[in-house]
């Protein structure tokens, strides 16, 4: 499914088809009956009473969703749903992409390319049924003093946590980040309630990430700091988000602490790198010497790590130090001839420089227009060779295709200069066409 949002940590669970669900009135009646039992002082002392109440609440939660399941195809659902037909169908544009939306009496199904992506419940049978179900199973667990029902309880809490995760992803896709954060929090809370006391690190991170998206910086820091405590660092993204939240909360000193700690552990993380540059430029009178001190320390620890020179090239590139960036990118292949990202970084730097000159030319007067266009073409010519070297060395198809796209665009702009560039444009254009059609 196409995403225009930043990516959440993906849950590891596989979503399977729901069991046959009860209709709303039957589900509501079952909850009422089970509730009467837990309100009965004699019956409330039994494990089975609370477990049944929890299950009826889960059934009530599932009821409005119908018999559809995530990742089902339309063809599969036409068979399963039978006479349960949508009242209307429309194409909608959401923050997360374009979907075909089927509207039912109590739910909406959202499809991407004929596959059910998520389900939105519009008329729940019992408000807050999932939390009530978790509480019911918690009461049941208290009565299972010998742990005889631990397996059953673990499964129940796992199911409820999974449903909270589904609710959270639905809110995320709909652009309601605050609700997504709350549901992810509940998913983590319920997972920890089980006898096995699971730590759902995905849910903890996602609660912080979606709070960050919603602009709730204090909440974002609460959950992202919890990620640090449990060692769930998302290749450094946790540090980058913590720093950004701290900066926006008015604490640039704490932001810098997170960035420097994160940089020492994940020097290749672009979010940390950009954050460091912006922090030093904004809060340290333009002094970026500390960046190179940190990088120097990393090089001492790993003198043969070519990626550190790639990072140095990126820093110099973003600071406008082109010659220094070229030297750093070139050093990557000196240290490790098989390391391709130095060539990619060098190509991207010159390509971005060409784009910058084009944008300046569009705003320039006639006197300066042609000079800026010439500068753009010169930068494009410089990007072709490193991109072509990278293309030949790459084995990853997706990255190879991305480099071919850069080469296609650069050679198209240069094709009027010589037949050589025109031939290269045609070649890379064919490569991109073939790759995007797969």
Buried (B, 14 or more C-beta within 10 A) or exposed (E): BEEEBEEBBEBEBEBEBBEEBBEBEBBBBBBEEBBEBBEEEEBBEBBEBBBBBBBBBBBBBBBBBBBBBBEBEBEBBEEBBEEEEBEEEEEEEBBBBEBBBBBBEBBBBBBBEEBBBBBBBEEBBBEEBBBBBBBBBBBBBEBBEEEEBBEBBBEBBBBBBBBBBBBBBBBBBBBBBBBBBBBBBBBBBBBBBBBEEBEBBBBBBBBBBBBBBBEBBEBBBBBBBBBBEEEBBBBBBBBBBBBBBBBBBEBBEBBBBBBBBBBBEBBBBBBBBBBBBBBBBEBEEEEBEBBBEBBEEBBEEEEEBBBBBBBBBBBBBBBEBBEBBBBBBBBBBEBBEEBBBBBBBBBBBBBEBBBBBBEBBEEBEEEEBEEBBEBBBEBBBBBBEBBBBBBEBBEEEEBBBBBBBBBBBBBBBBBEEEEEBBEBBBBBBEBBEEBEEE
